[in-house]
Amino acid sequence: MRLKVAVVSSALTFAILCLFSLVIGTLAEQRIRTGFDDDIRATAADLQDRLQDSITRTQSSGEVQLNTDPLLYVTAGDAAVRVVDGRGGVRFPTTGSVDLGPVTPEGVHDVGPYRVVSRPLVAGTIGTGSISDPLGQPVAQTFAYVQYGKPESAVATTINKVRVFLAFGVIGGTLLAFAGGLFVARRAMRPIAGLTRAAREVARTRDPDVTLPKPQANDEVSDLAHTLEDMLRQLSAARGESEAALQRQRDFVADASHELRTPLTSILANLELLEAEVNGEAREMAGSALRSSQRMRRLVADLLLLARADAGRQSPKRPVDLSAIAREAATEANPLAAGQTLSLDVPDVVPVLGVSDDLHRLVANLIENALVHTPPGTPVTVSTAVRDGDAVVEVSDRGPGVPPELRARVFERFARGGGDSSTGSGSGLGLAIVRAVAEAHGGSVDLTDAQGGGARFTVRLPPAAGSADERSAAPSTVFRD
């Protein structure tokens, strides 16, 4: 924008100066030429007067005598002077005369490189032998002409100097306008540059509670700064209201999920008793209700875990053994295997500081996700280790892997990639819970391709104090359906 303002201002200045120079140059050229011609006329008239006073006529023969001494001071410069008689003979100078063309009594005219003026010399009013009119009065007689010429190079040099001066004026004025445009534009755009930096900072930090720089001048830029600041204040207030509403919703979901656990536990206990007491069709109905209630309890537990994570409610963390949690989760998930081979590769102890139930849910969801989304006969491996200073749990399989279109949102809530909806993965919350638990424990979860094909989910957690980056030798455990 600064460059555009400078270019536009300099272009306008250039156009104005060109028009001004054209007008002034034309007028100045005309004035110089007119002054040059006037100077030639004045000099020629002075020569005419001087020569006219020096004309004499002899008494006996009436011959006209002309004293050419007044012409010597004129011919010393670059001017040229000739005296031509009525028959065209050159009377002065007699040799080496410059050809000033034929006599033209009217005005100034060009002859080669000269501007020439011709003035008549009159004789006939002096002494005897003069020509008289019928009344006997003497009649003036033009016997010669004085021609005065001056080269046009002098006026051309002056005109060229004027043109050069005007050209330098146009160029200098344009450059000054460009520099002035840059300076003015920089001063004018400085507050906008400050607003741009502040806007970038808001975009980087997503924090609208910033104070925008405002120019001291009460102009449009100042109005823009105040308007943007008011807008950011309103956005901050709206964000605060939205966050408060979301927090109330999280608290409500967490509280509601917690409160639902008690009646669901009671319903499950009653359904289990009822299933044991009835037979036939009633037993099947009770069993179906029991299975539905179990899924509901699992869903409520998932919602409670996510709601607590969103609300920032964390249970007290204690030192736990990640290897033991992985073995328990694999043992519980083994009945879900449909012909798959579930293998354990864990050391004796991988200590972490965390919530045992939440970590159990994390590992169980990863195992169930692998079992549900792989075909029968697919090997699934669960391993734990202390690696690069982190406690690591990995669940990998040799299945089809995660589709590329699902990788970017596989850890989002309610993201489904197929599978049996009767399991925890079917709700679309399994991997979302994995990420929530990992982040709540200060860790992370990544999805990569397993060696030989399939998917590998790797969870990294901070180890408990005193753990070593070593893996204890422990026999692997293999579960088969």
BAMAR-555270 format. One record per residue (C-alpha): x, y, z. Coordinates in steps of 0.05 Angstrom, whole numbers, padded with zeros to 5 digits. Layout:
SITE        u        v        w
SITE        X        Y        Z
...
//
This chain:
SITE        u        v        w
SITE    00000    00000    00000
SITE    00057    00048    00016
SITE    00088    00034   -00052
SITE    00022    00044   -00087
SITE    00010    00111   -00053
SITE    00080    00134   -00070
SITE    00074    00111   -00143
SITE    00006    00144   -00152
SITE    00028    00209   -00121
SITE    00092    00211   -00162
SITE    00054    00194   -00226
SITE    00004    00250   -00214
SITE    00060    00298   -00198
SITE    00097    00276   -00261
SITE    00036    00289   -00304
SITE    00023    00357   -00272
SITE    00096    00378   -00279
SITE    00098    00354   -00352
SITE    00037    00396   -00369
SITE    00065    00455   -00330
SITE    00133    00448   -00364
SITE    00101    00443   -00433
SITE    00062    00507   -00422
SITE    00118    00545   -00389
SITE    00169    00519   -00440
SITE    00126    00540   -00499
SITE    00114    00610   -00469
SITE    00187    00617   -00450
SITE    00210    00595   -00519
SITE    00164    00645   -00553
SITE    00187    00699   -00506
SITE    00261    00684   -00519
SITE    00251    00683   -00594
SITE    00211    00747   -00592
SITE    00265    00780   -00549
SITE    00318    00755   -00596
SITE    00282    00784   -00657
SITE    00270    00850   -00620
SITE    00344    00854   -00603
SITE    00361    00843   -00677
SITE    00312    00897   -00698
SITE    00338    00946   -00646
SITE    00410    00934   -00667
SITE    00393    00941   -00741
SITE    00356    01006   -00727
SITE    00416    01033   -00688
SITE    00462    01015   -00746
SITE    00414    01049   -00795
SITE    00415    01113   -00754
SITE    00491    01113   -00749
SITE    00501    01100   -00823
SITE    00447    01150   -00842
SITE    00484    01204   -00805
SITE    00549    01187   -00840
SITE    00521    01193   -00911
SITE    00551    01251   -00953
SITE    00544    01272   -01026
SITE    00598    01308   -01065
SITE    00579    01377   -01093
SITE    00608    01367   -01161
SITE    00587    01297   -01181
SITE    00531    01283   -01131
SITE    00563    01216   -01113
SITE    00539    01188   -01046
SITE    00594    01174   -00996
SITE    00583    01124   -00938
SITE    00627    01121   -00876
SITE    00627    01047   -00853
SITE    00667    01058   -00789
SITE    00604    01048   -00745
SITE    00599    00977   -00772
SITE    00666    00955   -00745
SITE    00644    00947   -00672
SITE    00586    00903   -00693
SITE    00625    00854   -00736
SITE    00674    00840   -00680
SITE    00626    00787   -00650
SITE    00586    00731   -00682
SITE    00539    00779   -00717
SITE    00543    00791   -00792
SITE    00533    00859   -00827
SITE    00527    00876   -00900
SITE    00513    00940   -00938
SITE    00482    00925   -01006
SITE    00468    00979   -01058
SITE    00406    00983   -01101
SITE    00438    00942   -01156
SITE    00455    00884   -01109
SITE    00529    00900   -01102
SITE    00560    00890   -01034
SITE    00592    00954   -01011
SITE    00612    00928   -00942
SITE    00649    00886   -00928
SITE    00683    00881   -00994
SITE    00712    00811   -00984
SITE    00693    00750   -00942
SITE    00623    00774   -00932
SITE    00570    00726   -00904
SITE    00513    00715   -00951
SITE    00452    00744   -00916
SITE    00407    00732   -00975
SITE    00367    00781   -01016
SITE    00343    00846   -00986
SITE    00276    00838   -00952
SITE    00255    00905   -00923
SITE    00196    00875   -00883
SITE    00207    00840   -00816
SITE    00257    00788   -00794
SITE    00270    00726   -00835
SITE    00314    00665   -00835
SITE    00374    00659   -00881
SITE    00412    00595   -00867
SITE    00433    00596   -00793
SITE    00420    00671   -00787
SITE    00361    00714   -00769
SITE    00367    00774   -00815
SITE    00338    00845   -00814
SITE    00345    00894   -00873
SITE    00341    00970   -00864
SITE    00343    01022   -00921
SITE    00395    01078   -00926
SITE    00367    01142   -00957
SITE    00404    01196   -00995
SITE    00383    01255   -01039
SITE    00370    01312   -00992
SITE    00441    01338   -00989
SITE    00477    01385   -01037
SITE    00468    01395   -01112
SITE    00451    01340   -01159
SITE    00397    01314   -01115
SITE    00332    01291   -01144
SITE    00275    01342   -01138
SITE    00200    01336   -01146
SITE    00160    01380   -01196
SITE    00157    01435   -01145
SITE    00231    01436   -01139
SITE    00234    01403   -01071
SITE    00289    01350   -01061
SITE    00264    01277   -01059
SITE    00294    01225   -01013
SITE    00326    01167   -01050
SITE    00343    01097   -01023
SITE    00411    01082   -01049
SITE    00430    01021   -01005
SITE    00408    00973   -00950
SITE    00442    00952   -00887
SITE    00432    00878   -00869
SITE    00443    00854   -00798
SITE    00443    00780   -00782
SITE    00454    00741   -00719
SITE    00461    00665   -00714
SITE    00403    00627   -00684
SITE    00450    00582   -00645
SITE    00451    00633   -00589
SITE    00376    00630   -00579
SITE    00376    00555   -00589
SITE    00427    00547   -00533
SITE    00384    00589   -00487
SITE    00321    00549   -00505
SITE    00358    00483   -00493
SITE    00381    00508   -00425
SITE    00309    00525   -00408
SITE    00286    00456   -00431
SITE    00340    00421   -00391
SITE    00322    00462   -00330
SITE    00248    00443   -00338
SITE    00266    00370   -00349
SITE    00308    00368   -00286
SITE    00250    00403   -00250
SITE    00201    00350   -00274
SITE    00248    00292   -00254
SITE    00267    00324   -00188
SITE    00195    00340   -00171
SITE    00174    00269   -00188
SITE    00228    00239   -00144
SITE    00210    00286   -00087
SITE    00137    00268   -00095
SITE    00155    00194   -00093
SITE    00197    00203   -00030
SITE    00144    00246    00001
SITE    00090    00195   -00017
SITE    00131    00140    00016
SITE    00141    00182    00078
SITE    00068    00203    00083
SITE    00043    00132    00068
SITE    00091    00103    00120
SITE    00066    00152    00172
SITE   -00006    00138    00153
SITE    00002    00062    00150
SITE    00042    00056    00215
SITE   -00021    00050    00258
SITE   -00050   -00001    00210
SITE    00014   -00041    00214
SITE    00006   -00041    00290
SITE   -00065   -00065    00283
SITE   -00042   -00120    00236
SITE    00010   -00144    00286
SITE   -00042   -00144    00341
SITE   -00090   -00183    00297
SITE   -00036   -00235    00282
SITE   -00023   -00242    00356
SITE   -00098   -00253    00369
SITE   -00099   -00305    00313
SITE   -00038   -00340    00343
SITE   -00060   -00340    00415
SITE   -00136   -00340    00404
SITE   -00140   -00290    00460
SITE   -00183   -00230    00444
SITE   -00165   -00195    00509
SITE   -00111   -00151    00479
SITE   -00103   -00076    00476
SITE   -00098   -00051    00405
SITE   -00050    00006    00389
SITE   -00089    00069    00373
SITE   -00062    00130    00338
SITE   -00066    00197    00374
SITE   -00097    00231    00314
SITE   -00173    00229    00313
SITE   -00180    00201    00243
SITE   -00209    00140    00206
SITE   -00152    00095    00229
SITE   -00166    00114    00301
SITE   -00240    00098    00291
SITE   -00221    00031    00261
SITE   -00176    00014    00320
SITE   -00232    00032    00370
SITE   -00282   -00008    00330
SITE   -00237   -00070    00327
SITE   -00223   -00065    00401
SITE   -00297   -00061    00417
SITE   -00308   -00121    00372
SITE   -00254   -00161    00408
SITE   -00285   -00143    00475
SITE   -00352   -00168    00452
SITE   -00321   -00231    00424
SITE   -00285   -00242    00490
SITE   -00349   -00233    00528
SITE   -00385   -00281    00481
SITE   -00330   -00332    00488
SITE   -00333   -00326    00563
SITE   -00408   -00337    00561
SITE   -00400   -00397    00515
SITE   -00346   -00428    00558
SITE   -00389   -00417    00620
SITE   -00448   -00451    00585
SITE   -00403   -00509    00562
SITE   -00375   -00516    00632
SITE   -00445   -00519    00661
SITE   -00462   -00573    00609
SITE   -00400   -00612    00626
SITE   -00415   -00608    00700
SITE   -00487   -00629    00686
SITE   -00465   -00689    00644
SITE   -00414   -00709    00695
SITE   -00463   -00703    00753
SITE   -00519   -00737    00714
SITE   -00473   -00794    00692
SITE   -00450   -00803    00763
SITE   -00522   -00803    00789
SITE   -00543   -00854    00736
SITE   -00493   -00905    00759
SITE   -00531   -00920    00823
SITE   -00599   -00935    00791
SITE   -00565   -00974    00735
SITE   -00528   -01016    00785
SITE   -00593   -01031    00821
SITE   -00627   -01048    00755
SITE   -00571   -01095    00735
SITE   -00573   -01130    00803
SITE   -00648   -01139    00798
SITE   -00644   -01164    00726
SITE   -00591   -01215    00745
SITE   -00635   -01240    00802
SITE   -00695   -01241    00756
SITE   -00658   -01280    00702
SITE   -00639   -01332    00753
SITE   -00710   -01340    00779
SITE   -00750   -01345    00714
SITE   -00749   -01395    00658
SITE   -00769   -01400    00585
SITE   -00789   -01337    00546
SITE   -00787   -01294    00609
SITE   -00714   -01315    00620
SITE   -00696   -01294    00549
SITE   -00730   -01227    00560
SITE   -00694   -01216    00625
SITE   -00628   -01234    00593
SITE   -00640   -01186    00535
SITE   -00657   -01131    00585
SITE   -00595   -01148    00625
SITE   -00550   -01143    00564
SITE   -00581   -01076    00544
SITE   -00571   -01050    00615
SITE   -00499   -01072    00614
SITE   -00488   -01033    00549
SITE   -00522   -00974    00580
SITE   -00478   -00978    00642
SITE   -00417   -00980    00596
SITE   -00441   -00920    00557
SITE   -00456   -00881    00621
SITE   -00387   -00898    00647
SITE   -00356   -00873    00582
SITE   -00396   -00809    00585
SITE   -00377   -00799    00658
SITE   -00303   -00808    00642
SITE   -00305   -00759    00584
SITE   -00347   -00709    00623
SITE   -00298   -00710    00681
SITE   -00241   -00700    00632
SITE   -00276   -00641    00600
SITE   -00293   -00611    00667
SITE   -00222   -00619    00691
SITE   -00242   -00665    00748
SITE   -00186   -00714    00761
SITE   -00184   -00771    00810
SITE   -00124   -00777    00856
SITE   -00065   -00810    00821
SITE   -00026   -00866    00854
SITE    00033   -00909    00832
SITE    00005   -00967    00790
SITE    00036   -01022    00748
SITE    00019   -01012    00674
SITE    00039   -01084    00659
SITE   -00010   -01112    00709
SITE   -00065   -01067    00682
SITE   -00050   -01092    00611
SITE   -00054   -01165    00634
SITE   -00120   -01154    00669
SITE   -00150   -01118    00609
SITE   -00127   -01173    00561
SITE   -00157   -01226    00606
SITE   -00224   -01191    00608
SITE   -00223   -01178    00532
SITE   -00205   -01249    00514
SITE   -00277   -01273    00509
SITE   -00289   -01221    00454
SITE   -00237   -01253    00409
SITE   -00270   -01287    00349
SITE   -00214   -01334    00328
SITE   -00160   -01280    00338
SITE   -00097   -01294    00376
SITE   -00086   -01244    00433
SITE   -00013   -01242    00455
SITE    00018   -01206    00514
SITE    00089   -01181    00514
SITE    00099   -01144    00580
SITE    00156   -01137    00631
SITE    00146   -01151    00704
SITE    00134   -01079    00725
SITE    00123   -01014    00686
SITE    00108   -00963    00741
SITE    00066   -00901    00725
SITE    00030   -00849    00767
SITE   -00044   -00852    00749
SITE   -00115   -00875    00761
SITE   -00119   -00950    00756
SITE   -00191   -00953    00732
SITE   -00180   -00901    00677
SITE   -00117   -00935    00653
SITE   -00153   -01001    00652
SITE   -00207   -00970    00609
SITE   -00153   -00942    00562
SITE   -00120   -01010    00550
SITE   -00186   -01047    00547
SITE   -00213   -01000    00494
SITE   -00151   -01008    00451
SITE   -00155   -01084    00456
SITE   -00229   -01086    00441
SITE   -00220   -01038    00382
SITE   -00168   -01085    00353
SITE   -00211   -01147    00364
SITE   -00274   -01116    00335
SITE   -00243   -01086    00273
SITE   -00200   -01145    00251
SITE   -00223   -01209    00216
SITE   -00220   -01277    00251
SITE   -00151   -01308    00255
SITE   -00116   -01240    00261
SITE   -00061   -01237    00314
SITE   -00067   -01179    00364
SITE   -00007   -01161    00407
SITE   -00008   -01121    00472
SITE    00060   -01097    00498
SITE    00086   -01050    00551
SITE    00155   -01022    00562
SITE    00196   -00965    00588
SITE    00224   -00931    00526
SITE    00261   -00865    00517
SITE    00241   -00845    00587
SITE    00167   -00858    00577
SITE    00121   -00914    00599
SITE    00093   -00943    00534
SITE    00034   -00989    00520
SITE    00023   -01013    00448
SITE   -00034   -01051    00417
SITE   -00020   -01075    00346
SITE   -00054   -01121    00297
SITE   -00045   -01151    00228
SITE   -00114   -01130    00204
SITE   -00134   -01083    00147
SITE   -00112   -01021    00186
SITE   -00148   -00955    00191
SITE   -00175   -00925    00126
SITE   -00138   -00862    00105
SITE   -00201   -00820    00106
SITE   -00213   -00840    00179
SITE   -00142   -00828    00206
SITE   -00151   -00753    00216
SITE   -00212   -00763    00261
SITE   -00204   -00832    00290
SITE   -00195   -00803    00360
SITE   -00256   -00757    00355
SITE   -00319   -00773    00392
SITE   -00372   -00815    00357
SITE   -00323   -00829    00299
SITE   -00343   -00899    00274
SITE   -00305   -00944    00228
SITE   -00352   -01003    00228
SITE   -00353   -01060    00276
SITE   -00402   -01089    00325
SITE   -00443   -01036    00360
SITE   -00453   -01081    00419
SITE   -00384   -01067    00444
SITE   -00354   -01004    00473
SITE   -00324   -00987    00406
SITE   -00393   -00987    00374
SITE   -00412   -00923    00410
SITE   -00356   -00885    00375
SITE   -00327   -00864    00443
SITE   -00273   -00918    00453
SITE   -00214   -00883    00421
SITE   -00238   -00815    00445
SITE   -00234   -00843    00516
SITE   -00164   -00869    00501
SITE   -00140   -00800    00482
SITE   -00176   -00766    00540
SITE   -00145   -00813    00591
SITE   -00076   -00807    00560
SITE   -00078   -00731    00560
SITE   -00106   -00730    00631
SITE   -00044   -00768    00652
SITE    00003   -00721    00615
SITE    00014   -00769    00557
SITE   -00005   -00778    00485
SITE   -00031   -00831    00436
SITE   -00009   -00841    00364
SITE   -00034   -00884    00306
SITE    00018   -00915    00260
SITE    00023   -00974    00213
SITE    00043   -01039    00245
SITE    00102   -01078    00218
SITE    00074   -01127    00167
SITE    00009   -01088    00159
SITE   -00047   -01069    00205
SITE   -00053   -01013    00257
SITE   -00010   -00997    00317
SITE   -00036   -00953    00373
SITE    00020   -00927    00418
SITE    00006   -00893    00485
SITE    00062   -00856    00519
SITE    00056   -00837    00593
SITE    00103   -00804    00642
SITE    00135   -00859    00684
SITE    00132   -00859    00759
SITE    00192   -00833    00797
SITE    00248   -00884    00802
SITE    00230   -00925    00740
SITE    00287   -00947    00696
SITE    00291   -00947    00621
SITE    00300   -01022    00621
SITE    00255   -01079    00603
SITE    00253   -01138    00651
SITE    00254   -01206    00621
SITE    00185   -01238    00628
SITE    00152   -01294    00590
SITE    00100   -01274    00539
SITE    00029   -01296    00549
SITE   -00015   -01320    00492
SITE   -00090   -01322    00495
SITE   -00128   -01362    00443
SITE   -00202   -01364    00430
//
